[in-house]
Amino acid sequence: MTENNNKSSGFVRTKYHTIRVNEMIFNYLNKLEKKTGLNKQQILLNALSMYRAFLTSKQRFMKQQDKLDKAIWYIIKLNYAVYSFRENPKQNYQNLVEIIQQIESRLNVDLSLLRKAALNYLNASTVTNDHKIEITNALKLSLIDILEQVLSDQGDSND
């Protein structure tokens, strides 16, 4: 076929290029060619497609990891504040309230249940197991809310 016949029939001639690879890669491609029945071009195309998918998923993973880091930071901060409050309620109540307000404003999370449990704990003449259970359960629910909010990416990104 001549060049003119190729154009008139709609057939476009494919151009090929040579790439240099070391002997180890060449031998590995030969081995894959025999094992899979695919030619070297198909093997390389599949490898490049998988590499592209890997890069895309890696970027998504890194974004998710950043969100997890943010959630874990607030979870640790709130957890520490609650347990400091439980050790000395009168001295640490204000710090707990400030941290609750900070998390509510930065992440748009409602922590009123935890605030109420802390107030009940603070105002109790004698702290009972019920008070301890109430604040622990409120903390657990708050931590879940923080995690859900940060991972859903609806919280404000201002740290």
N, C-alpha and C positions, 0 to 999 in steps of 0.2 A: 504494500500500500504506500502510496505517496502522501506527502503532507497535505496536498489539495484534497485527496480522497478522504482523508481523516476529517478534515473540516466540514466537507459537504455531507458526510454521513452522520455528523454529530459526535463522532468519536474524538475525544481529546487525549492526546498522548500524555502519559504520565511521565514526569521527570523524576529520575532517581538520583540520589546523592550518596556518596560514600562517607561513612564516619569511621574514625579510627578508634578501635577499642583494644585493650591489652589482651593477651592470649588467654588469660584466665576467664575473662568475660566472654570472649569468643567461644571457648570450649564449653562454658556453661550454657550459652545460647544453643550450641549444637546439641547438648544433652537435653535441654528443654524441648527442642525441636523434635527429637526422636521420641521423647516421653509423651508429649502432648499431641503431636501430629500437626501442630501449627508451625507456620514458617517464622523466621526470625522477625520479620516486620510485624506480624500479628502479635508475637510475644512481646516485642517492645511497645507496641501500641497498648496492649493490655496492662503492661507495667506502668506506662505513663498515665493511663486512666486511673489506675489504683493510686498512684502517687498524687495525682490531682485530688482525688477523693480524700486521701489522707490529709493533705494540706488544708482542705476545707473543713474537715472534721476537727483537725487540730485547732484551727481558729475558733470554732464553736466551743471546743473544750476549754480553751484559754479564757474566753468570755465567761463561761459558766464557772470556771475556777475563781475568777475575780469576784463574781457574785457570791460564791461560797465563802471566800475570805472575808468579805464584808459582813455576811450573815454571822459567821463565827466570831468576828470581832465584837459585834453587838451582843451576841449570846453570852460570851465570856464576861463582858462588862456588866451585863444585867445580872447574871448568875452571881458574880462576885459581890455586887451591890446588895442583892437580896440576902445572901448568907452573912455579909457584914452586918446588915440590919438585924438579922435574927440573933446575932451575938450580942449586940448592944443597940436595941431599938431606938432609945431616946437620942443617942449620939449620932446614929447613922440614918435616921429617917429622912432628913433633909437631902442628903446625898442621893438616897434612893429615888426620891421624888424628882430631883434634878435629872437624873439619868433616865427615868421614865419619860419625862417631858422631852428630853433631847431625842430619844429614840422615836417617840410619837411624832415629833415635828420633822425629823430627818427621813424617816421611813414611811410616814403616814400609816402607822399601826396603832390600833386602839388598845391601850394597856390599862384601861379603867378597872378591869377585874383585878389586876395585880395591885393597883393603887388602893382599891377598896380593901383587899385582903391585908395589905400592909397597915392601913389605918385601923382595921379591926385588931390586928396583932398589937399595934402600938397602944391602943386604948383599953386593952384587956387588963383587968386588975391582976389576973393570974393567967399566964399563957398556958393553954391546955394543948393536948394533942390535936384537938380539932382546929385550933388556930394554926398549928404547924402544918397540918395537912392542907388546910385552906390556902395558905401562902405557897406551899410547895406545888399544889395543883394549879394555882393561878400562874406561878412561874412557868410550869411546863407548857401550859396553854399559850402563854406569852411568847415563849421560845419558838413554839411551832408557828405562831403568827408571824414572827420576825422572819423565820426561814422561808415561809411561803411567800411573804411579801417581797423579800429580796430576790428570790429565785424567779418570781413572776415578773420582775423588773418594773414594777409599778411604783416602787419607792423612789423618792427623790434621790438623785445621785450626789447631793451635797454631803460630804462627810464631815 
